[in-house]
Amino acid sequence: MSAGKMAVIFFAIALVLTLVSCVLGPFGISGWAIACAVTACFLACVALFLAVSSWKETDDPSEEEKRK
């Protein structure tokens, strides 16, 4: 799996955790809301790092990868 695809997956998980945090907060479940928000921030930073590191990757596989 390429770093770009992993970045998208981590970003999607972070987005879901952010939404969970936004739902739990108003109901007074602040401990879980903060935990989800902190985890979402960490995963978003990892996704940003992976996205920047894979900036110059091509989307199409090369001829050698197609043969394998």
N, C-alpha and C positions, 0 to 999 in steps of 0.2 A: 504494500500500500504506500502510495507516495505521501510526502509530507503535506502537500496541498490538500489531499483528501482527508488526512487526519486533522488538519486545521479546521476544515469545515465541520467535521464530526465534533471536535472539541467545542467549537463555537456554538453548535446546535445544542449540545448538552448544557453549556453555560447559559444559553438563552432560556432553556426550560427551567433550570435552577433559579434563574432570576425571576421568572414568572411565579414559581412556587414561593419564593421569598416574598414577592409582592402580595400574594394571596394570604400567606400565613401571618404576615405582620399586622394587618388590621384586626385579626381575630385574637390578638394578644399572645400568640405563640412566638414570642420574640426570640427565644433561644434557637429554635429551628430555623427561623427566618434569617437570623444573623449567620448561622452556620451555612445555610444555602447560599447566601449572598457572598460570603467569603470564598466558598468553593467555586462559585460562578466567576468571581474575579480572578482566581488563580487559573481556572481553565481558559478563560478569555485571554489571559496573558500568555499561556502556553500556545494557544491557537494563533495569537499574533506573532509569536516567535517562529512557529512553524510556517506560517504564511510568508513571512519576510524571508526566511531561509530558503523557501522553495520558489522564490520570485521568478527565477530564470528557468525553471523547469518547463519543458514542453508538455502540452496536453496530449499530443499524439505519441504513441510508443514508437521507438526507432525500428528500423528494419531488423536489427539483431534481436530485439525483444519479441518481435512478431514471429520469428522463426523458432523460438524456444517453446 
